[in-house]
Amino acid sequence: MKLQIARFDPHPGALPVQMADSDGTAMPLVKLNEFGADLIRFAPGKRVGLHTHQGDHILVVVSGTGVLTFRGERHALYAGVVYLVPGSVPHAIDAETELSIIAVGNDHRDAGAEDRLEVV
């Protein structure tokens, strides 16, 4: 098995994959079996509404600001904050500024896959 290495541009801008059921764009970073990571970007004012995932995931905010809504509570998104989000719990992301997030998850689905998330 080979070491996987991903590099990404930390500067704002749309990424090559339109995420299903979302305003966000993404770029795959690494994937091994069912475990993977993507870089996700939202333009200011864009979002992904309440949804769930098959697997749990860690959200690492790289740049920008926004809000994570989890169980009806709003939590600030800003560079350096990390959240562990259970896949079965509805959550939403709203970008206030250009927002870049690395999403790492188990039971990982490709960013553009129709089964990546289920809208609630």
Phi and psi in radians as a Rosetta constraint file:
Dihedral C 1 N 2 CA 2 C 2 CIRCULARHARMONIC -1.679 0.35
Dihedral N 2 CA 2 C 2 N 3 CIRCULARHARMONIC 2.626 0.35
Dihedral C 2 N 3 CA 3 C 3 CIRCULARHARMONIC -1.218 0.35
Dihedral N 3 CA 3 C 3 N 4 CIRCULARHARMONIC 2.299 0.35
Dihedral C 3 N 4 CA 4 C 4 CIRCULARHARMONIC -1.706 0.35
Dihedral N 4 CA 4 C 4 N 5 CIRCULARHARMONIC 2.340 0.35
Dihedral C 4 N 5 CA 5 C 5 CIRCULARHARMONIC -2.232 0.35
Dihedral N 5 CA 5 C 5 N 6 CIRCULARHARMONIC 2.282 0.35
Dihedral C 5 N 6 CA 6 C 6 CIRCULARHARMONIC -2.136 0.35
Dihedral N 6 CA 6 C 6 N 7 CIRCULARHARMONIC 2.476 0.35
Dihedral C 6 N 7 CA 7 C 7 CIRCULARHARMONIC -2.190 0.35
Dihedral N 7 CA 7 C 7 N 8 CIRCULARHARMONIC 2.537 0.35
Dihedral C 7 N 8 CA 8 C 8 CIRCULARHARMONIC -2.482 0.35
Dihedral N 8 CA 8 C 8 N 9 CIRCULARHARMONIC 2.709 0.35
Dihedral C 8 N 9 CA 9 C 9 CIRCULARHARMONIC -1.429 0.35
Dihedral N 9 CA 9 C 9 N 10 CIRCULARHARMONIC 2.064 0.35
Dihedral C 9 N 10 CA 10 C 10 CIRCULARHARMONIC -1.294 0.35
Dihedral N 10 CA 10 C 10 N 11 CIRCULARHARMONIC -0.108 0.35
Dihedral C 10 N 11 CA 11 C 11 CIRCULARHARMONIC -1.432 0.35
Dihedral N 11 CA 11 C 11 N 12 CIRCULARHARMONIC 2.614 0.35
Dihedral C 11 N 12 CA 12 C 12 CIRCULARHARMONIC -1.063 0.35
Dihedral N 12 CA 12 C 12 N 13 CIRCULARHARMONIC 2.772 0.35
Dihedral C 12 N 13 CA 13 C 13 CIRCULARHARMONIC 2.505 0.35
Dihedral N 13 CA 13 C 13 N 14 CIRCULARHARMONIC 2.714 0.35
Dihedral C 13 N 14 CA 14 C 14 CIRCULARHARMONIC -1.127 0.35
Dihedral N 14 CA 14 C 14 N 15 CIRCULARHARMONIC 2.590 0.35
Dihedral C 14 N 15 CA 15 C 15 CIRCULARHARMONIC -1.853 0.35
Dihedral N 15 CA 15 C 15 N 16 CIRCULARHARMONIC 2.905 0.35
Dihedral C 15 N 16 CA 16 C 16 CIRCULARHARMONIC -1.225 0.35
Dihedral N 16 CA 16 C 16 N 17 CIRCULARHARMONIC -0.333 0.35
Dihedral C 16 N 17 CA 17 C 17 CIRCULARHARMONIC -1.959 0.35
Dihedral N 17 CA 17 C 17 N 18 CIRCULARHARMONIC 2.177 0.35
Dihedral C 17 N 18 CA 18 C 18 CIRCULARHARMONIC -1.377 0.35
Dihedral N 18 CA 18 C 18 N 19 CIRCULARHARMONIC 2.144 0.35
Dihedral C 18 N 19 CA 19 C 19 CIRCULARHARMONIC -1.271 0.35
Dihedral N 19 CA 19 C 19 N 20 CIRCULARHARMONIC 2.390 0.35
Dihedral C 19 N 20 CA 20 C 20 CIRCULARHARMONIC -1.087 0.35
Dihedral N 20 CA 20 C 20 N 21 CIRCULARHARMONIC 2.445 0.35
Dihedral C 20 N 21 CA 21 C 21 CIRCULARHARMONIC 0.942 0.35
Dihedral N 21 CA 21 C 21 N 22 CIRCULARHARMONIC 0.636 0.35
Dihedral C 21 N 22 CA 22 C 22 CIRCULARHARMONIC -2.687 0.35
Dihedral N 22 CA 22 C 22 N 23 CIRCULARHARMONIC 2.720 0.35
Dihedral C 22 N 23 CA 23 C 23 CIRCULARHARMONIC -1.423 0.35
Dihedral N 23 CA 23 C 23 N 24 CIRCULARHARMONIC -0.164 0.35
Dihedral C 23 N 24 CA 24 C 24 CIRCULARHARMONIC -1.389 0.35
Dihedral N 24 CA 24 C 24 N 25 CIRCULARHARMONIC 2.732 0.35
Dihedral C 24 N 25 CA 25 C 25 CIRCULARHARMONIC -2.039 0.35
Dihedral N 25 CA 25 C 25 N 26 CIRCULARHARMONIC 2.774 0.35
Dihedral C 25 N 26 CA 26 C 26 CIRCULARHARMONIC -2.522 0.35
Dihedral N 26 CA 26 C 26 N 27 CIRCULARHARMONIC 2.869 0.35
Dihedral C 26 N 27 CA 27 C 27 CIRCULARHARMONIC -2.412 0.35
Dihedral N 27 CA 27 C 27 N 28 CIRCULARHARMONIC 2.153 0.35
Dihedral C 27 N 28 CA 28 C 28 CIRCULARHARMONIC -1.095 0.35
Dihedral N 28 CA 28 C 28 N 29 CIRCULARHARMONIC 2.442 0.35
Dihedral C 28 N 29 CA 29 C 29 CIRCULARHARMONIC -1.861 0.35
Dihedral N 29 CA 29 C 29 N 30 CIRCULARHARMONIC -1.105 0.35
Dihedral C 29 N 30 CA 30 C 30 CIRCULARHARMONIC -2.547 0.35
Dihedral N 30 CA 30 C 30 N 31 CIRCULARHARMONIC 2.687 0.35
Dihedral C 30 N 31 CA 31 C 31 CIRCULARHARMONIC -2.673 0.35
Dihedral N 31 CA 31 C 31 N 32 CIRCULARHARMONIC 2.338 0.35
Dihedral C 31 N 32 CA 32 C 32 CIRCULARHARMONIC -2.394 0.35
Dihedral N 32 CA 32 C 32 N 33 CIRCULARHARMONIC 1.958 0.35
Dihedral C 32 N 33 CA 33 C 33 CIRCULARHARMONIC 0.973 0.35
Dihedral N 33 CA 33 C 33 N 34 CIRCULARHARMONIC -2.079 0.35
Dihedral C 33 N 34 CA 34 C 34 CIRCULARHARMONIC -1.712 0.35
Dihedral N 34 CA 34 C 34 N 35 CIRCULARHARMONIC 0.141 0.35
Dihedral C 34 N 35 CA 35 C 35 CIRCULARHARMONIC -1.917 0.35
Dihedral N 35 CA 35 C 35 N 36 CIRCULARHARMONIC 2.286 0.35
Dihedral C 35 N 36 CA 36 C 36 CIRCULARHARMONIC -2.783 0.35
Dihedral N 36 CA 36 C 36 N 37 CIRCULARHARMONIC 3.036 0.35
Dihedral C 36 N 37 CA 37 C 37 CIRCULARHARMONIC -2.514 0.35
Dihedral N 37 CA 37 C 37 N 38 CIRCULARHARMONIC 2.509 0.35
Dihedral C 37 N 38 CA 38 C 38 CIRCULARHARMONIC -2.291 0.35
Dihedral N 38 CA 38 C 38 N 39 CIRCULARHARMONIC 2.679 0.35
Dihedral C 38 N 39 CA 39 C 39 CIRCULARHARMONIC -1.668 0.35
Dihedral N 39 CA 39 C 39 N 40 CIRCULARHARMONIC 2.250 0.35
Dihedral C 39 N 40 CA 40 C 40 CIRCULARHARMONIC -2.138 0.35
Dihedral N 40 CA 40 C 40 N 41 CIRCULARHARMONIC 2.399 0.35
Dihedral C 40 N 41 CA 41 C 41 CIRCULARHARMONIC -2.237 0.35
Dihedral N 41 CA 41 C 41 N 42 CIRCULARHARMONIC 2.486 0.35
Dihedral C 41 N 42 CA 42 C 42 CIRCULARHARMONIC -2.179 0.35
Dihedral N 42 CA 42 C 42 N 43 CIRCULARHARMONIC 2.324 0.35
Dihedral C 42 N 43 CA 43 C 43 CIRCULARHARMONIC -1.248 0.35
Dihedral N 43 CA 43 C 43 N 44 CIRCULARHARMONIC 2.804 0.35
Dihedral C 43 N 44 CA 44 C 44 CIRCULARHARMONIC -0.939 0.35
Dihedral N 44 CA 44 C 44 N 45 CIRCULARHARMONIC 2.340 0.35
Dihedral C 44 N 45 CA 45 C 45 CIRCULARHARMONIC 1.420 0.35
Dihedral N 45 CA 45 C 45 N 46 CIRCULARHARMONIC -0.038 0.35
Dihedral C 45 N 46 CA 46 C 46 CIRCULARHARMONIC -1.638 0.35
Dihedral N 46 CA 46 C 46 N 47 CIRCULARHARMONIC 2.919 0.35
Dihedral C 46 N 47 CA 47 C 47 CIRCULARHARMONIC -2.808 0.35
Dihedral N 47 CA 47 C 47 N 48 CIRCULARHARMONIC 3.006 0.35
Dihedral C 47 N 48 CA 48 C 48 CIRCULARHARMONIC -2.222 0.35
Dihedral N 48 CA 48 C 48 N 49 CIRCULARHARMONIC 2.152 0.35
Dihedral C 48 N 49 CA 49 C 49 CIRCULARHARMONIC -1.235 0.35
Dihedral N 49 CA 49 C 49 N 50 CIRCULARHARMONIC -3.093 0.35
Dihedral C 49 N 50 CA 50 C 50 CIRCULARHARMONIC -0.949 0.35
Dihedral N 50 CA 50 C 50 N 51 CIRCULARHARMONIC 2.253 0.35
Dihedral C 50 N 51 CA 51 C 51 CIRCULARHARMONIC -2.740 0.35
Dihedral N 51 CA 51 C 51 N 52 CIRCULARHARMONIC 2.917 0.35
Dihedral C 51 N 52 CA 52 C 52 CIRCULARHARMONIC -2.208 0.35
Dihedral N 52 CA 52 C 52 N 53 CIRCULARHARMONIC 2.947 0.35
Dihedral C 52 N 53 CA 53 C 53 CIRCULARHARMONIC -2.240 0.35
Dihedral N 53 CA 53 C 53 N 54 CIRCULARHARMONIC 2.821 0.35
Dihedral C 53 N 54 CA 54 C 54 CIRCULARHARMONIC -1.136 0.35
Dihedral N 54 CA 54 C 54 N 55 CIRCULARHARMONIC -0.751 0.35
Dihedral C 54 N 55 CA 55 C 55 CIRCULARHARMONIC -1.978 0.35
Dihedral N 55 CA 55 C 55 N 56 CIRCULARHARMONIC 2.968 0.35
Dihedral C 55 N 56 CA 56 C 56 CIRCULARHARMONIC -1.375 0.35
Dihedral N 56 CA 56 C 56 N 57 CIRCULARHARMONIC 2.750 0.35
Dihedral C 56 N 57 CA 57 C 57 CIRCULARHARMONIC -2.623 0.35
Dihedral N 57 CA 57 C 57 N 58 CIRCULARHARMONIC 2.722 0.35
Dihedral C 57 N 58 CA 58 C 58 CIRCULARHARMONIC -1.866 0.35
Dihedral N 58 CA 58 C 58 N 59 CIRCULARHARMONIC 2.267 0.35
Dihedral C 58 N 59 CA 59 C 59 CIRCULARHARMONIC -1.867 0.35
Dihedral N 59 CA 59 C 59 N 60 CIRCULARHARMONIC 2.142 0.35
Dihedral C 59 N 60 CA 60 C 60 CIRCULARHARMONIC -2.025 0.35
Dihedral N 60 CA 60 C 60 N 61 CIRCULARHARMONIC 2.020 0.35
Dihedral C 60 N 61 CA 61 C 61 CIRCULARHARMONIC -1.431 0.35
Dihedral N 61 CA 61 C 61 N 62 CIRCULARHARMONIC 2.131 0.35
Dihedral C 61 N 62 CA 62 C 62 CIRCULARHARMONIC -1.576 0.35
Dihedral N 62 CA 62 C 62 N 63 CIRCULARHARMONIC -0.745 0.35
Dihedral C 62 N 63 CA 63 C 63 CIRCULARHARMONIC -2.765 0.35
Dihedral N 63 CA 63 C 63 N 64 CIRCULARHARMONIC 2.786 0.35
Dihedral C 63 N 64 CA 64 C 64 CIRCULARHARMONIC 1.568 0.35
Dihedral N 64 CA 64 C 64 N 65 CIRCULARHARMONIC -3.061 0.35
Dihedral C 64 N 65 CA 65 C 65 CIRCULARHARMONIC -2.392 0.35
Dihedral N 65 CA 65 C 65 N 66 CIRCULARHARMONIC 2.715 0.35
Dihedral C 65 N 66 CA 66 C 66 CIRCULARHARMONIC -3.070 0.35
Dihedral N 66 CA 66 C 66 N 67 CIRCULARHARMONIC -2.877 0.35
Dihedral C 66 N 67 CA 67 C 67 CIRCULARHARMONIC -2.349 0.35
Dihedral N 67 CA 67 C 67 N 68 CIRCULARHARMONIC 2.326 0.35
Dihedral C 67 N 68 CA 68 C 68 CIRCULARHARMONIC -1.778 0.35
Dihedral N 68 CA 68 C 68 N 69 CIRCULARHARMONIC 2.138 0.35
Dihedral C 68 N 69 CA 69 C 69 CIRCULARHARMONIC -1.743 0.35
Dihedral N 69 CA 69 C 69 N 70 CIRCULARHARMONIC 2.147 0.35
Dihedral C 69 N 70 CA 70 C 70 CIRCULARHARMONIC -2.421 0.35
Dihedral N 70 CA 70 C 70 N 71 CIRCULARHARMONIC 2.096 0.35
Dihedral C 70 N 71 CA 71 C 71 CIRCULARHARMONIC 0.909 0.35
Dihedral N 71 CA 71 C 71 N 72 CIRCULARHARMONIC 0.706 0.35
Dihedral C 71 N 72 CA 72 C 72 CIRCULARHARMONIC 1.386 0.35
Dihedral N 72 CA 72 C 72 N 73 CIRCULARHARMONIC -0.077 0.35
Dihedral C 72 N 73 CA 73 C 73 CIRCULARHARMONIC -1.783 0.35
Dihedral N 73 CA 73 C 73 N 74 CIRCULARHARMONIC 2.517 0.35
Dihedral C 73 N 74 CA 74 C 74 CIRCULARHARMONIC -1.707 0.35
Dihedral N 74 CA 74 C 74 N 75 CIRCULARHARMONIC 2.324 0.35
Dihedral C 74 N 75 CA 75 C 75 CIRCULARHARMONIC -2.234 0.35
Dihedral N 75 CA 75 C 75 N 76 CIRCULARHARMONIC 2.378 0.35
Dihedral C 75 N 76 CA 76 C 76 CIRCULARHARMONIC -1.203 0.35
Dihedral N 76 CA 76 C 76 N 77 CIRCULARHARMONIC 2.409 0.35
Dihedral C 76 N 77 CA 77 C 77 CIRCULARHARMONIC -1.922 0.35
Dihedral N 77 CA 77 C 77 N 78 CIRCULARHARMONIC 2.205 0.35
Dihedral C 77 N 78 CA 78 C 78 CIRCULARHARMONIC -2.755 0.35
Dihedral N 78 CA 78 C 78 N 79 CIRCULARHARMONIC 2.801 0.35
Dihedral C 78 N 79 CA 79 C 79 CIRCULARHARMONIC -0.942 0.35
Dihedral N 79 CA 79 C 79 N 80 CIRCULARHARMONIC 2.242 0.35
Dihedral C 79 N 80 CA 80 C 80 CIRCULARHARMONIC 1.732 0.35
Dihedral N 80 CA 80 C 80 N 81 CIRCULARHARMONIC -0.178 0.35
Dihedral C 80 N 81 CA 81 C 81 CIRCULARHARMONIC -1.569 0.35
Dihedral N 81 CA 81 C 81 N 82 CIRCULARHARMONIC 2.538 0.35
Dihedral C 81 N 82 CA 82 C 82 CIRCULARHARMONIC -2.266 0.35
Dihedral N 82 CA 82 C 82 N 83 CIRCULARHARMONIC 2.332 0.35
Dihedral C 82 N 83 CA 83 C 83 CIRCULARHARMONIC -2.172 0.35
Dihedral N 83 CA 83 C 83 N 84 CIRCULARHARMONIC 2.470 0.35
Dihedral C 83 N 84 CA 84 C 84 CIRCULARHARMONIC -1.818 0.35
Dihedral N 84 CA 84 C 84 N 85 CIRCULARHARMONIC 1.997 0.35
Dihedral C 84 N 85 CA 85 C 85 CIRCULARHARMONIC -1.944 0.35
Dihedral N 85 CA 85 C 85 N 86 CIRCULARHARMONIC 2.024 0.35
Dihedral C 85 N 86 CA 86 C 86 CIRCULARHARMONIC -1.119 0.35
Dihedral N 86 CA 86 C 86 N 87 CIRCULARHARMONIC 2.381 0.35
Dihedral C 86 N 87 CA 87 C 87 CIRCULARHARMONIC -1.078 0.35
Dihedral N 87 CA 87 C 87 N 88 CIRCULARHARMONIC -0.499 0.35
Dihedral C 87 N 88 CA 88 C 88 CIRCULARHARMONIC -1.488 0.35
Dihedral N 88 CA 88 C 88 N 89 CIRCULARHARMONIC -0.066 0.35
Dihedral C 88 N 89 CA 89 C 89 CIRCULARHARMONIC -1.741 0.35
Dihedral N 89 CA 89 C 89 N 90 CIRCULARHARMONIC 2.162 0.35
Dihedral C 89 N 90 CA 90 C 90 CIRCULARHARMONIC -1.042 0.35
Dihedral N 90 CA 90 C 90 N 91 CIRCULARHARMONIC 2.390 0.35
Dihedral C 90 N 91 CA 91 C 91 CIRCULARHARMONIC -2.651 0.35
Dihedral N 91 CA 91 C 91 N 92 CIRCULARHARMONIC 2.818 0.35
Dihedral C 91 N 92 CA 92 C 92 CIRCULARHARMONIC -2.462 0.35
Dihedral N 92 CA 92 C 92 N 93 CIRCULARHARMONIC 2.744 0.35
Dihedral C 92 N 93 CA 93 C 93 CIRCULARHARMONIC -2.247 0.35
Dihedral N 93 CA 93 C 93 N 94 CIRCULARHARMONIC 2.272 0.35
Dihedral C 93 N 94 CA 94 C 94 CIRCULARHARMONIC -2.162 0.35
Dihedral N 94 CA 94 C 94 N 95 CIRCULARHARMONIC 2.204 0.35
Dihedral C 94 N 95 CA 95 C 95 CIRCULARHARMONIC -1.556 0.35
Dihedral N 95 CA 95 C 95 N 96 CIRCULARHARMONIC 2.290 0.35
Dihedral C 95 N 96 CA 96 C 96 CIRCULARHARMONIC -1.583 0.35
Dihedral N 96 CA 96 C 96 N 97 CIRCULARHARMONIC -0.753 0.35
Dihedral C 96 N 97 CA 97 C 97 CIRCULARHARMONIC -2.114 0.35
Dihedral N 97 CA 97 C 97 N 98 CIRCULARHARMONIC -3.119 0.35
Dihedral C 97 N 98 CA 98 C 98 CIRCULARHARMONIC -0.964 0.35
Dihedral N 98 CA 98 C 98 N 99 CIRCULARHARMONIC 2.139 0.35
Dihedral C 98 N 99 CA 99 C 99 CIRCULARHARMONIC -2.106 0.35
Dihedral N 99 CA 99 C 99 N 100 CIRCULARHARMONIC 2.175 0.35
Dihedral C 99 N 100 CA 100 C 100 CIRCULARHARMONIC -2.049 0.35
Dihedral N 100 CA 100 C 100 N 101 CIRCULARHARMONIC 2.231 0.35
Dihedral C 100 N 101 CA 101 C 101 CIRCULARHARMONIC -2.306 0.35
Dihedral N 101 CA 101 C 101 N 102 CIRCULARHARMONIC 2.425 0.35
Dihedral C 101 N 102 CA 102 C 102 CIRCULARHARMONIC -1.694 0.35
Dihedral N 102 CA 102 C 102 N 103 CIRCULARHARMONIC 2.156 0.35
Dihedral C 102 N 103 CA 103 C 103 CIRCULARHARMONIC -1.884 0.35
Dihedral N 103 CA 103 C 103 N 104 CIRCULARHARMONIC 2.085 0.35
Dihedral C 103 N 104 CA 104 C 104 CIRCULARHARMONIC -1.991 0.35
Dihedral N 104 CA 104 C 104 N 105 CIRCULARHARMONIC 2.224 0.35
Dihedral C 104 N 105 CA 105 C 105 CIRCULARHARMONIC -2.582 0.35
Dihedral N 105 CA 105 C 105 N 106 CIRCULARHARMONIC 2.790 0.35
Dihedral C 105 N 106 CA 106 C 106 CIRCULARHARMONIC -1.653 0.35
Dihedral N 106 CA 106 C 106 N 107 CIRCULARHARMONIC 2.817 0.35
Dihedral C 106 N 107 CA 107 C 107 CIRCULARHARMONIC 0.874 0.35
Dihedral N 107 CA 107 C 107 N 108 CIRCULARHARMONIC 0.772 0.35
Dihedral C 107 N 108 CA 108 C 108 CIRCULARHARMONIC -1.224 0.35
Dihedral N 108 CA 108 C 108 N 109 CIRCULARHARMONIC 2.344 0.35
Dihedral C 108 N 109 CA 109 C 109 CIRCULARHARMONIC -2.003 0.35
Dihedral N 109 CA 109 C 109 N 110 CIRCULARHARMONIC 2.601 0.35
Dihedral C 109 N 110 CA 110 C 110 CIRCULARHARMONIC -1.016 0.35
Dihedral N 110 CA 110 C 110 N 111 CIRCULARHARMONIC 2.569 0.35
Dihedral C 110 N 111 CA 111 C 111 CIRCULARHARMONIC -0.971 0.35
Dihedral N 111 CA 111 C 111 N 112 CIRCULARHARMONIC -0.683 0.35
Dihedral C 111 N 112 CA 112 C 112 CIRCULARHARMONIC -1.570 0.35
Dihedral N 112 CA 112 C 112 N 113 CIRCULARHARMONIC -0.014 0.35
Dihedral C 112 N 113 CA 113 C 113 CIRCULARHARMONIC -1.193 0.35
Dihedral N 113 CA 113 C 113 N 114 CIRCULARHARMONIC 2.380 0.35
Dihedral C 113 N 114 CA 114 C 114 CIRCULARHARMONIC -1.081 0.35
Dihedral N 114 CA 114 C 114 N 115 CIRCULARHARMONIC -0.441 0.35
Dihedral C 114 N 115 CA 115 C 115 CIRCULARHARMONIC -1.691 0.35
Dihedral N 115 CA 115 C 115 N 116 CIRCULARHARMONIC 0.243 0.35
Dihedral C 115 N 116 CA 116 C 116 CIRCULARHARMONIC -1.133 0.35
Dihedral N 116 CA 116 C 116 N 117 CIRCULARHARMONIC -0.715 0.35
Dihedral C 116 N 117 CA 117 C 117 CIRCULARHARMONIC -2.487 0.35
Dihedral N 117 CA 117 C 117 N 118 CIRCULARHARMONIC 2.772 0.35
Dihedral C 117 N 118 CA 118 C 118 CIRCULARHARMONIC -2.055 0.35
Dihedral N 118 CA 118 C 118 N 119 CIRCULARHARMONIC 2.087 0.35
Dihedral C 118 N 119 CA 119 C 119 CIRCULARHARMONIC -1.200 0.35
Dihedral N 119 CA 119 C 119 N 120 CIRCULARHARMONIC 2.389 0.35
